[in-house]
Amino acid sequence: FDTESTGLRPFESQLCGISIATSPGSAVYVPCGHAEGPQLPAAQVVAALRPFFEDAAKAKYAHNAKFDIEMLLGVGVSVRGLAFDTMIAAALLGKRAGLKDLAFYELGLPDTMTPIQDLIGRGKKEIPFDQVPISLATPYAAADADMTLRLVYALEPQLAANERIANLFRSLELPLVDVLVQMERAGIGLDKPYMQELGQRLGARIGEVEQEIHQIAGGPFNINSSDQLSDILFGKIGLPTEGVERTAKTKKYSITADTLEKLRAKDTSGVCERILEYRQLSKLKSTYVDALPGLVNPQTGRVHTSYNQVGAATGRLSSLDPNLQNIPVRTQEGREIRRGFVAAPGHTFIAADYSQIELRVLAYITKDVSLVRAFQEGQDIHAATAAQLFGVPIEQVDKNQRRIAKTTIFGIIYGISAFGLAQRTELSRTDAQAMIDGIFARFPGIRAYISETLELGQASGYVSTLFGRRRNIPDLQTKGPRRAAAEREAVNAPIQGSAADIMKIAMIHMARALAERGLRTRLLLQVHDELILEAPDEEVATVTQLVREVMEHAYELTWVDQEGHTQQVPLGVDVESGPNWEEMA
């Protein structure tokens, strides 16, 4: 089945019609919301189709089911019995996930599907779907349902051929659809007056930084012009141009964030630091502070993000319209933006965050004795590593030494070189290499994991997570310049992807636990390793304990060692609560 609507945001779109395919080549479109033409009233269509959609015994197939389920919820229909989502299946099989691409590559039907732009136009001439004549909408909409059904028959045997991917699809990704629907519909509260006041404060600070930059430069200029910046930095101020790339168009020096970071160490004027601050503040203001109040839904009074299950190759969820996963958490301004997300009256936010989950997954995958023991004993892994690397007692490790150890460990997972580590830590290249060698000496299982992963990846062209999710990396089998980047992806993907899968399991289990207990607490957001819930004040204590238990036991990282002893890397979870996303305790 498929739905047609006036837009791509379910909360702001009207249902135009529903298409249903019953067998390959046989599909109907039931219009109910077009501006003109013979059609049944929406209420009559919904009443007639509700028994089918709400009957869990009748299997439903869709492409990007989450959208269609949300559109039908908007007219009071709860879809039950989702049995297949061709978009998710295609992504798990490493294929292009677009319906028209799949129709072409999997079914060999290039001319069957009309591009949507042929019906609604482009740019300023674009019209909503309800303005499309029913005579044109019908073959387009019916083809969507028809192709979806045909793709089920094409993709199902391919899934069945790989038991691990089939299990990932059935037990993880399909159940997650309903969880994401609930989260997207719940939305999150925003304090609009606070955001307006924050915007004024940020605007004032941006103005101050702009004045400081102009003062250093000796006069006003357009800070947003890369060409003018190039003239100021390398002409007036005289910063060195060594290693700075030129733009293809103007041949001026390219002033990227990386360029400014590299120049900052050689800049005695302080202009690079201020330009970086100016850009960061301007982006935060325009992307979040100014934009978010306009994204508050007038019906719900809340901001509703959309989650993409197949957007990231590692299996991580991505968030869009708006992207609530990219609000910086380490800067003061980022924290102030988070303060603007507020719990409803009589409710409290609960934030549950996996502690160092990627390193815990690494410990489980590598079975490295030192790494496993560190987590079993509850050590501060970065402080303990720094103590060994710098040859000092753990209680004497300072913040900078701990930071260097942390950067080195994570850098190795992401395939960092001594040169790259030196740039990030301000160590010499020799000292940076010594740090990398020190990590490999302390945790020899990490080096073995990297070697084995690359060997397997080069042989097969892909790597897998603990749950069988594949990341195709064909460049592993090349000898060109892309090989190094492919190797970094290959080492990181099983770790990041497994952590993402564990979080998805936790989300499914948490949604189920809340429903089984009849609790009114709702899942609101997932930000990589963190879950945000909104609980009635009287449920906070119960849910705080529940979410910790669910997340800690979402997946048991256990195995039997060579001596026959059961070993486990515990999953650590930090849980806090508070009135807004920032003020948590």
C-alpha angles and dihedrals in degrees: 000000000000139000130219119211143172093254149001097259109078094205093056100036134088123224111250099178149321127243124201130186118201099180135000109291093013117096138140134204119213109199116203108152109041119128093235141014137060111309141139120259112268092239091056093048092048093048091051096047100037095086090055096046095044095048105099090195091067110078116231125202124195144160108236090358093184092072095047093046090053092048091052092046085057089065094042101265120130110203113218130178100041102178104168140018111191093197093058094041091052092050092050089051090053095250134131106276101211115111095227093047090051092048088055101042101033102032101026092230106134100161100039099089125062114218109247090233089065087065105035101025129222139280117340091358093056115123129196116259093250088068092058111102112253090234089063097036094054101066090040095051095040090051090056091058093041094051091047092055093046090050091054089060091046098046101037095072090047090054092046090055090066111049095192094052091044090053091047089053096047102038102032118018100037095048089047091063093073092045091054091047089056092047095048092048092048093056122177133268121251127200099224097185090051091050090050091052091046089051090055091050093048090047090053092049091048088053091051093050090047090054091049091051092049090048092053090045092051096241146012122299138153105279090191091061110093090198094053091045089052091054092049098045100042099025111035099023095033102221115173117266097203111133094004113130124225124228116254093229107046100014088228119135114277112242102203126158089256090053092051092047091053093046094048094079090056096041113100093173095066092227095124092056091050093048090052090050091047092052094045094049093045092051093048091048096049098037099043119002096047097031104043099067088056090054094058106117109239092216098049101024089225140103114250118199123192123230123216113210095189102035099098121057091218093060095254118142117245125205127217143169083057112010103219094174095071101058103122113244100188099058125077091234092051090052090050090054090051089053087065092066104086138185119244117261110285091019137098132206118239117199117196115187128186108232113230091330095166092055090047090052088048090052090051095047095045096037084211105177097218094045093047092047092050091059094041090054093045093240124168091250096200094048092047091049092047090051090056096041094049096035097236134123112270092245090058096053109119128211094261094051090049090048091052092049091048093047090049095050094047090040091058090052088053093045099253120180127220088255092053093046091049090055093050097045103030089237120139115261089250092053091045091054089048089055092051091047089048092055091050090049092050094043108028090169089070093060090047090050092052093049094046093045093051092046093052092042093051091050096048105023093235144066128213139216123231088270097049099262106153128218109197110216107172092170088073085077094054131084097212131106092278091067094085093054090046091053091052090051092048094053095045102039098072090050100043092038094051091049089051091050091051090052090051090051089050091051092052092047092046094050089049093047092051092049095046091052094046091237120162094215113119134206107237112170143009115203105181102276095010134079121199118203132180114218133183105249092250091057098049097096093046095046094044089060093039097052091049092052094045095048095043091053100035088110127002112228093206135139141158114254127217091272091055095253121137111240129191138187104211120225108232120210128189113204125193135164137201148139094274140018093266105040100068128149 
